[in-house]
C-alpha cells in the first residue's frame, strides 16, 4: 500500500500490528484493507497526549508486549507530544513524522494543540528521542527513524546527528 510505514511489514513479512486510526472514514478503509487478517488489531480512536487519551491507555487494551518491535507515529501535527506521553511501552524502533520544511538546525516543537498541524522539527524530535533512550539511525524526507539505545551499536554509525543523517 502506497504511503504506509507498516503495510509491507504486515502483509509481506507477517508482522502483527495494532493499527489506530482516528478518522471514522479512514478506519473503514483500514478495516477493508486488513479484512480477515487476524494479526491486525484495529482501533478507531484519537491518540492524544494527556494520560487518558495517550498511546499507553490505548495499547493497554491490547495484548501487545511492553517492548514491541516498531512504533510508527504519523498524525500530522502532535507527533512529538504523542511520543513524549508514552511511558509504559519501550518499542525497539520508532518511526516518527517531522516537519521537513523546518531547517535541520532549528529546534521547534509545535504547541500542544490538536487544532494545529505544524509538526515539529527533526532536531527537536531527536532530542526527545535521546531523552527517552533512543538514537536516530536514519531520516527520510519526513520521518525520523530511531532505535532503543541498546541496539544503536549494531548500526555502526559514527555520527548520528541530524546534520549528518538528514539531507533535506
N, CA, C and O of each residue as an XYZ file, in Angstrom:
672
protein
N       0.846     -1.178      0.000
C       0.000      0.000      0.000
C       0.886      1.233      0.000
O       1.850      1.316      0.762
N       0.565      2.166     -0.835
C       1.350      3.378     -1.002
C       1.268      4.270      0.231
O       0.200      4.408      0.827
N       2.379      4.870      0.613
C       2.487      5.827      1.712
C       2.208      5.233      3.088
O       1.809      5.970      3.990
N       2.395      3.973      3.279
C       2.222      3.338      4.589
C       3.585      2.905      5.125
O       4.382      2.295      4.412
N       3.837      3.229      6.385
C       5.084      2.819      7.024
C       5.073      1.356      7.445
O       6.126      0.796      7.750
N       3.897      0.727      7.468
C       3.798     -0.610      8.050
C       3.154     -1.670      7.155
O       3.249     -2.859      7.459
N       2.517     -1.280      6.084
C       1.766     -2.224      5.255
C       2.611     -3.422      4.822
O       2.186     -4.565      4.990
N       3.773     -3.182      4.280
C       4.625     -4.274      3.796
C       5.044     -5.211      4.933
O       5.105     -6.427      4.751
N       5.328     -4.644      6.090
C       5.700     -5.486      7.230
C       4.555     -6.419      7.614
O       4.775     -7.589      7.929
N       3.359     -5.902      7.584
C       2.185     -6.691      7.973
C       1.837     -7.725      6.899
O       1.692     -8.910      7.197
N       1.706     -7.279      5.671
C       1.226     -8.153      4.593
C       2.325     -9.072      4.050
O       2.097    -10.267      3.859
N       3.514     -8.517      3.803
C       4.579     -9.304      3.180
C       5.453    -10.069      4.173
O       5.987    -11.130      3.849
N       5.597     -9.529      5.377
C       6.511    -10.133      6.351
C       5.814    -10.806      7.529
O       6.476    -11.403      8.378
N       4.485    -10.717      7.589
C       3.736    -11.424      8.629
C       3.760    -10.788     10.010
O       3.487    -11.461     11.003
N       4.085     -9.496     10.088
C       4.075     -8.827     11.387
C       2.668     -8.765     11.956
O       1.682     -8.717     11.220
N       2.597     -8.766     13.274
C       1.348     -8.488     13.985
C       1.326     -6.982     14.215
O       2.381     -6.358     14.329
N       0.128     -6.388     14.284
C       0.057     -4.933     14.420
C      -1.190     -4.488     15.151
O      -2.256     -5.095     15.040
N      -1.029     -3.418     15.898
C      -2.144     -2.653     16.429
C      -2.170     -1.396     15.576
O      -1.216     -0.618     15.590
N      -3.241     -1.192     14.839
C      -3.369     -0.035     13.958
C      -4.459      0.874     14.505
O      -5.601      0.454     14.692
N      -4.092      2.126     14.759
C      -5.009      3.082     15.366
C      -5.301      4.180     14.354
O      -4.390      4.820     13.830
N      -6.572      4.384     14.090
C      -7.000      5.418     13.145
C      -8.114      6.228     13.783
O      -9.106      5.664     14.246
N      -7.960      7.548     13.813
C      -8.950      8.421     14.429
C     -10.121      8.763     13.533
O     -11.234      8.958     14.019
N      -9.895      8.838     12.258
C     -10.946      9.205     11.312
C     -11.877      8.015     11.058
O     -11.410      6.945     10.669
N     -13.179      8.187     11.271
C     -14.112      7.081     11.003
C     -14.059      6.597      9.553
O     -14.138      5.394      9.302
N     -13.924      7.525      8.594
C     -13.855      7.130      7.181
C     -12.582      6.325      6.908
O     -12.633      5.266      6.283
N     -11.452      6.829      7.375
C     -10.194      6.110      7.164
C     -10.175      4.790      7.931
O      -9.542      3.827      7.498
N     -10.861      4.744      9.057
C     -10.932      3.490      9.808
C     -11.677      2.428      8.992
O     -11.293      1.258      9.001
N     -12.732      2.827      8.292
C     -13.455      1.883      7.422
C     -12.536      1.361      6.329
O     -12.565      0.175      6.000
N     -11.715      2.252      5.760
C     -10.732      1.841      4.751
C      -9.725      0.864      5.339
O      -9.362     -0.124      4.700
N      -9.273      1.142      6.565
C      -8.329      0.260      7.246
C      -8.939     -1.133      7.425
O      -8.275     -2.143      7.192
N     -10.203     -1.177      7.839
C     -10.886     -2.466      8.020
C     -10.980     -3.239      6.706
O     -10.825     -4.460      6.692
N     -11.231     -2.535      5.606
C     -11.277     -3.194      4.292
C      -9.904     -3.733      3.906
O      -9.781     -4.858      3.420
N      -8.887     -2.930      4.126
C      -7.526     -3.321      3.752
C      -7.077     -4.580      4.480
O      -6.445     -5.453      3.885
N      -7.401     -4.673      5.757
C      -6.906     -5.794      6.572
C      -7.998     -6.798      6.935
O      -7.834     -7.580      7.871
N      -9.112     -6.780      6.199
C     -10.214     -7.703      6.454
C      -9.716     -9.153      6.481
O      -9.062     -9.617      5.547
N     -10.031     -9.839      7.543
C      -9.655    -11.248      7.660
C      -8.235    -11.484      8.154
O      -7.843    -12.636      8.339
N      -7.457    -10.436      8.373
C      -6.090    -10.596      8.858
C      -6.112    -10.621     10.382
O      -6.263     -9.586     11.032
N      -5.962    -11.801     10.932
C      -6.045    -11.979     12.386
C      -4.834    -11.409     13.121
O      -4.840    -11.319     14.349
N      -3.802    -11.026     12.381
C      -2.619    -10.436     13.019
C      -2.788     -8.940     13.267
O      -1.927     -8.320     13.892
N      -3.875     -8.355     12.792
C      -4.109     -6.920     12.923
C      -5.220     -6.657     13.940
O      -6.311     -7.220     13.860
N      -4.904     -5.780     14.901
C      -5.888     -5.317     15.875
C      -6.200     -3.863     15.510
O      -5.388     -2.975     15.769
N      -7.371     -3.615     14.910
C      -7.718     -2.245     14.523
C      -8.432     -1.508     15.663
O      -9.312     -2.065     16.320
N      -8.046     -0.261     15.883
C      -8.699      0.568     16.892
C      -9.107      1.887     16.247
O      -8.299      2.542     15.589
N     -10.364      2.271     16.440
C     -10.834      3.565     15.954
C     -10.821      4.514     17.148
O     -11.755      4.540     17.949
N      -9.746      5.292     17.251
C      -9.579      6.192     18.390
C      -8.621      7.319     18.010
O      -7.772      7.172     17.131
N      -8.782      8.429     18.687
C      -7.844      9.542     18.536
C      -6.786      9.387     19.625
O      -7.111      9.244     20.804
N      -5.529      9.416     19.220
C      -4.435      9.336     20.173
C      -4.117     10.750     20.638
O      -3.882     11.651     19.833
N      -4.115     10.921     21.943
C      -3.806     12.235     22.495
C      -2.508     12.217     23.274
O      -1.717     11.278     23.178
N      -2.305     13.259     24.038
C      -1.073     13.343     24.811
C      -1.333     13.589     26.282
O      -0.394     13.808     27.048
N      -2.599     13.556     26.693
C      -2.853     13.549     28.123
C      -2.967     12.087     28.570
O      -3.071     11.192     27.732
N      -2.949     11.851     29.829
C      -2.880     10.480     30.366
C      -4.029      9.595     29.855
O      -3.797      8.439     29.500
N      -5.236     10.109     29.814
C      -6.393      9.284     29.455
C      -6.479      8.946     27.971
O      -7.004      7.893     27.611
N      -5.974      9.821     27.107
C      -6.068      9.552     25.663
C      -4.723      9.131     25.069
O      -4.565      9.064     23.850
N      -3.771      8.852     25.936
C      -2.416      8.541     25.473
C      -2.345      7.185     24.779
O      -3.239      6.347     24.894
N      -1.264      7.011     24.067
C      -0.992      5.728     23.423
C      -0.909      4.617     24.465
O      -1.343      3.493     24.217
N      -0.350      4.935     25.630
C      -0.283      3.942     26.708
C      -1.663      3.395     27.045
O      -1.833      2.182     27.166
N      -2.656      4.278     27.197
C      -4.010      3.837     27.572
C      -4.637      3.001     26.463
O      -5.331      2.022     26.741
N      -4.399      3.379     25.211
C      -4.960      2.607     24.104
C      -4.298      1.238     23.988
O      -4.977      0.228     23.802
N      -2.974      1.206     24.097
C      -2.254     -0.060     23.943
C      -2.514     -1.030     25.091
O      -2.466     -2.244     24.894
N      -2.786     -0.519     26.272
C      -3.026     -1.426     27.396
C      -4.310     -2.246     27.218
O      -4.526     -3.226     27.931
N      -5.148     -1.849     26.280
C      -6.367     -2.597     25.968
C      -6.080     -3.773     25.034
O      -6.970     -4.566     24.728
N      -4.834     -3.876     24.589
C      -4.439     -4.942     23.665
C      -3.464     -5.884     24.367
O      -3.112     -5.676     25.528
N      -3.036     -6.914     23.656
C      -2.076     -7.872     24.200
C      -0.643     -7.567     23.780
O       0.239     -8.410     23.941
N      -0.404     -6.394     23.253
C       0.931     -6.046     22.765
C       1.931     -6.028     23.933
O       1.624     -5.496     25.000
N       3.116     -6.605     23.734
C       4.113     -6.584     24.818
C       4.687     -5.175     25.016
O       4.619     -4.338     24.116
N       5.243     -4.930     26.186
C       5.811     -3.621     26.506
C       6.962     -3.242     25.577
O       7.188     -2.060     25.318
N       7.683     -4.232     25.080
C       8.861     -3.978     24.240
C       8.624     -4.427     22.796
O       9.477     -5.081     22.197
N       7.468     -4.075     22.245
C       7.137     -4.476     20.879
C       8.158     -3.921     19.895
O       8.963     -3.063     20.255
N       8.132     -4.401     18.669
C       9.183     -4.094     17.702
C       9.168     -2.673     17.146
O      10.201     -2.003     17.154
N       8.034     -2.206     16.669
C       8.011     -0.944     15.920
C       6.809     -0.093     16.288
O       5.670     -0.561     16.297
N       7.088      1.166     16.591
C       6.051      2.168     16.802
C       6.167      3.177     15.667
O       7.228      3.769     15.465
N       5.091      3.374     14.934
C       5.063      4.365     13.865
C       4.052      5.438     14.250
O       2.869      5.151     14.436
N       4.529      6.676     14.368
C       3.662      7.803     14.734
C       3.618      8.759     13.548
O       4.630      9.340     13.156
N       2.426      8.905     12.989
C       2.228      9.768     11.824
C       0.837     10.372     11.938
O      -0.131      9.847     11.388
N       0.752     11.490     12.665
C      -0.562     12.096     12.899
C      -0.636     13.549     12.441
O      -1.589     14.257     12.765
N       0.353     13.986     11.699
C       0.313     15.320     11.099
C       0.134     16.450     12.113
O      -0.809     17.236     12.023
N       1.034     16.519     13.060
C       0.994     17.654     13.976
C       1.593     17.376     15.334
O       2.723     17.775     15.615
N       0.851     16.701     16.170
C       1.270     16.486     17.549
C       2.074     15.207     17.758
O       2.055     14.633     18.847
N       2.769     14.764     16.736
C       3.577     13.546     16.815
C       4.540     13.602     18.006
O       4.652     12.640     18.767
N       5.233     14.733     18.160
C       6.189     14.922     19.251
C       5.515     14.654     20.600
O       6.030     13.890     21.416
N       4.361     15.290     20.826
C       3.677     15.186     22.114
C       3.133     13.780     22.368
O       3.108     13.317     23.508
N       2.706     13.113     21.318
C       2.225     11.735     21.467
C       3.374     10.832     21.919
O       3.205     10.022     22.831
N       4.544     10.971     21.283
C       5.689     10.142     21.699
C       6.150     10.521     23.100
O       6.492      9.649     23.900
N       6.161     11.797     23.396
C       6.577     12.260     24.715
C       5.709     11.638     25.814
O       6.201     11.341     26.902
N       4.430     11.445     25.530
C       3.494     10.909     26.525
C       3.624      9.398     26.740
O       3.074      8.872     27.707
N       4.338      8.690     25.862
C       4.498      7.244     26.016
C       5.462      6.976     27.177
O       6.622      7.385     27.136
N       4.978      6.297     28.193
C       5.792      5.995     29.366
C       5.858      4.512     29.682
O       6.869      4.028     30.192
N       4.789      3.787     29.383
C       4.681      2.381     29.797
C       5.241      1.395     28.780
O       5.428      0.223     29.105
N       5.511      1.840     27.566
C       5.978      0.956     26.498
C       7.345      1.416     26.015
O       7.650      2.609     26.016
N       8.157      0.462     25.605
C       9.521      0.751     25.119
C       9.744     -0.039     23.831
O      10.425     -1.064     23.840
N       9.165      0.440     22.716
C       9.377     -0.265     21.450
C      10.854     -0.266     21.063
O      11.611      0.622     21.454
N      11.246     -1.264     20.298
C      12.644     -1.372     19.867
C      13.001     -0.286     18.851
O      14.127      0.212     18.840
N      12.049      0.078     18.008
C      12.274      1.101     16.983
C      11.060      2.021     16.899
O       9.927      1.610     17.149
N      11.324      3.269     16.545
C      10.263      4.266     16.405
C      10.471      5.009     15.091
O      11.561      5.505     14.806
N       9.410      5.076     14.300
C       9.386      5.901     13.091
C       8.400      7.019     13.397
O       7.242      6.767     13.728
N       8.869      8.255     13.282
C       8.014      9.384     13.661
C       8.134     10.510     12.643
O       9.229     10.878     12.216
N       6.989     11.037     12.273
C       6.939     12.106     11.274
C       7.430     13.427     11.863
O       7.145     13.757     13.014
N       8.172     14.173     11.050
C       8.586     15.522     11.418
C       8.228     16.466     10.278
O       7.869     16.026      9.186
N       8.327     17.756     10.537
C       8.020     18.751      9.519
C       9.287     19.041      8.712
O      10.203     19.680      9.231
N       9.364     18.592      7.465
C      10.584     18.762      6.678
C      10.817     20.189      6.185
O      11.869     20.476      5.613
N       9.857     21.084      6.396
C      10.067     22.470      5.978
C      10.846     23.267      7.025
O      11.253     24.400      6.768
N      11.051     22.679      8.194
C      11.818     23.341      9.247
C      13.285     22.973      9.062
O      13.615     21.787      9.043
N      14.173     23.950      8.925
C      15.593     23.649      8.708
C      16.181     22.763      9.804
O      15.751     22.816     10.956
N      17.161     21.957      9.434
C      17.721     20.951     10.347
C      18.355     21.533     11.600
O      18.450     20.830     12.606
N      18.791     22.783     11.582
C      19.433     23.378     12.743
C      18.441     24.055     13.694
O      18.840     24.582     14.733
N      17.150     24.042     13.342
C      16.128     24.696     14.154
C      15.450     23.668     15.053
O      14.994     22.621     14.595
N      15.394     23.992     16.343
C      14.683     23.146     17.308
C      13.315     23.771     17.546
O      13.193     24.778     18.242
N      12.287     23.160     16.958
C      10.925     23.687     17.059
C       9.974     22.570     17.464
O       9.974     21.487     16.879
N       9.164     22.857     18.478
C       8.125     21.925     18.912
C       6.790     22.631     18.758
O       6.573     23.712     19.306
N       5.897     22.002     18.003
C       4.555     22.554     17.845
C       3.892     22.647     19.210
O       4.073     21.751     20.034
N       3.130     23.704     19.476
C       2.385     23.767     20.735
C       1.447     22.562     20.883
O       0.994     21.988     19.893
N       1.169     22.199     22.118
C       0.258     21.080     22.414
C      -1.176     21.513     22.099
O      -1.923     21.908     22.993
N      -1.543     21.437     20.850
C      -2.823     21.948     20.392
C      -3.299     21.085     19.226
O      -2.665     21.054     18.172
N      -4.403     20.395     19.416
C      -4.891     19.480     18.380
C      -5.448     20.212     17.160
O      -5.683     19.585     16.127
N      -5.663     21.518     17.257
C      -6.161     22.248     16.085
C      -5.030     22.661     15.149
O      -5.283     23.127     14.038
N      -3.789     22.495     15.588
C      -2.637     22.850     14.763
C      -2.075     21.621     14.063
O      -2.163     20.503     14.570
N      -1.501     21.848     12.900
C      -0.862     20.762     12.152
C       0.502     21.233     11.639
O       0.833     21.034     10.470
N       1.286     21.857     12.517
C       2.593     22.363     12.129
C       3.653     21.273     12.176
O       4.571     21.257     11.355
N       3.530     20.377     13.120
C       4.558     19.376     13.324
C       5.756     19.969     14.037
O       5.772     21.160     14.346
N       6.740     19.163     14.296
C       7.944     19.588     14.998
C       9.162     19.292     14.132
O       9.095     18.519     13.177
N      10.266     19.920     14.487
C      11.488     19.725     13.716
C      12.136     18.384     14.058
O      11.914     17.830     15.135
N      12.932     17.877     13.134
C      13.659     16.637     13.401
C      14.633     16.833     14.553
O      14.836     15.913     15.345
N      15.237     18.007     14.663
C      16.162     18.256     15.761
C      15.456     18.131     17.108
O      15.987     17.508     18.028
N      14.276     18.710     17.233
C      13.517     18.622     18.483
C      13.125     17.177     18.778
O      13.230     16.723     19.917
N      12.677     16.460     17.761
C      12.268     15.067     17.950
C      13.477     14.203     18.288
O      13.366     13.270     19.084
N      14.631     14.503     17.691
C      15.847     13.756     18.001
C      16.247     13.954     19.463
O      16.658     13.003     20.128
N      16.131     15.167     19.957
C      16.446     15.436     21.363
C      15.452     14.732     22.285
O      15.837     14.216     23.334
N      14.190     14.709     21.903
C      13.195     13.959     22.681
C      13.561     12.487     22.704
O      13.539     11.855     23.761
N      13.901     11.933     21.537
C      14.280     10.525     21.458
C      15.432     10.206     22.395
O      15.389      9.217     23.127
N      16.456     11.038     22.374
C      17.622     10.822     23.244
C      17.201     10.824     24.711
O      17.680     10.003     25.494
N      16.308     11.741     25.088
C      15.846     11.808     26.482
C      15.050     10.564     26.878
O      14.938     10.244     28.061
N      14.498      9.868     25.884
C      13.717      8.652     26.141
C      14.552      7.384     25.954
O      14.033      6.275     26.080
N      15.852      7.544     25.651
C      16.724      6.384     25.484
C      16.771      5.840     24.066
O      16.963      4.640     23.871
N      16.597      6.710     23.068
C      16.618      6.318     21.657
C      17.678      7.106     20.906
O      18.029      8.225     21.281
N      18.175      6.502     19.844
C      19.159      7.149     18.982
C      18.634      7.183     17.549
O      18.046      6.215     17.065
N      18.853      8.302     16.886
C      18.488      8.469     15.484
C      19.412      7.610     14.623
O      20.632      7.680     14.766
N      18.836      6.795     13.726
C      19.654      5.970     12.830
C      19.437      6.321     11.362
O      20.249      5.955     10.513
N      18.348      7.029     11.057
C      18.091      7.398      9.670
C      16.998      8.468      9.628
O      16.232      8.643     10.577
N      16.952      9.171      8.508
C      15.888     10.141      8.281
C      15.491     10.089      6.818
O      16.339     10.174      5.930
N      14.213      9.951      6.576
C      13.687     10.012      5.220
C      13.273     11.456      4.956
O      13.649     12.352      5.712
N      12.522     11.689      3.919
C      12.076     13.046      3.607
C      11.255     13.650      4.745
O      11.298     14.863      4.950
N      10.503     12.828      5.492
C       9.657     13.383      6.553
C       9.516     12.474      7.774
O       8.633     12.700      8.601
N      10.363     11.457      7.905
C      10.309     10.571      9.072
C      11.688     10.390      9.678
O      12.670     10.162      8.971
N      11.748     10.495     10.997
C      12.952     10.131     11.723
C      12.813      8.686     12.164
O      11.737      8.267     12.592
N      13.893      7.919     12.065
C      13.874      6.508     12.461
C      14.850      6.351     13.616
O      16.034      6.664     13.496
N      14.338      5.865     14.725
C      15.091      5.752     15.963
C      15.098      4.300     16.432
O      14.172      3.537     16.155
N      16.157      3.936     17.144
C      16.208      2.626     17.797
C      16.542      2.835     19.263
O      17.198      3.806     19.639
N      16.074      1.893     20.088
C      16.435      1.923     21.501
C      17.956      1.885     21.598
O      18.614      1.192     20.822
N      18.507      2.625     22.544
C      19.962      2.824     22.598
C      20.760      1.533     22.657
O      21.903      1.516     22.201
N      20.210      0.449     23.199
C      20.980     -0.795     23.258
C      21.212     -1.404     21.879
O      22.118     -2.221     21.715
N      20.411     -1.022     20.882
C      20.566     -1.543     19.516
C      21.427     -0.640     18.637
O      21.872     -1.057     17.568
N      21.660      0.579     19.075
C      22.377      1.552     18.258
C      23.756      1.075     17.798
O      24.099      1.293     16.637
N      24.565      0.432     18.653
C      25.892     -0.009     18.190
C      25.843     -0.959     16.996
O      26.815     -1.045     16.246
N      24.747     -1.666     16.806
C      24.608     -2.595     15.691
C      24.636     -1.886     14.332
O      24.886     -2.520     13.307
N      24.384     -0.593     14.322
C      24.306      0.151     13.070
C      25.649      0.714     12.618
O      25.793      1.108     11.461
N      26.626      0.759     13.506
C      27.952      1.247     13.135
C      27.974      2.692     12.668
O      28.773      3.053     11.804
N      27.115      3.514     13.225
C      27.041      4.917     12.830
C      27.950      5.731     13.740
O      27.778      5.736     14.958
N      28.918      6.417     13.143
C      29.867      7.219     13.921
C      29.249      8.544     14.378
O      29.497      8.994     15.497
N      28.451      9.162     13.516
C      27.845     10.455     13.832
C      26.375     10.386     13.439
O      26.042     10.353     12.255
N      25.505     10.365     14.432
C      24.078     10.268     14.134
C      23.356     11.592     14.351
O      22.169     11.618     14.679
N      24.077     12.678     14.167
C      23.446     13.991     14.296
C      22.463     14.215     13.142
O      22.581     13.619     12.071
N      21.508     15.081     13.395
C      20.527     15.448     12.368
C      21.245     16.014     11.147
O      20.848     15.740     10.014
N      22.292     16.798     11.366
C      23.030     17.401     10.249
C      23.615     16.363      9.308
O      23.709     16.605      8.104
N      24.009     15.215      9.831
C      24.621     14.169      9.017
C      23.575     13.239      8.406
O      23.669     12.883      7.231
N      22.573     12.843      9.205
C      21.634     11.808      8.748
C      20.473     12.328      7.898
O      19.840     11.549      7.184
N      20.186     13.616      7.961
C      19.080     14.134      7.160
C      19.610     15.080      6.100
O      20.142     16.149      6.401
N      19.458     14.671      4.877
C      19.831     15.518      3.751
C      18.554     16.087      3.153
O      17.912     15.466      2.306
N      18.200     17.286      3.614
C      16.937     17.896      3.193
C      17.013     18.475      1.808
O      16.029     19.022      1.313
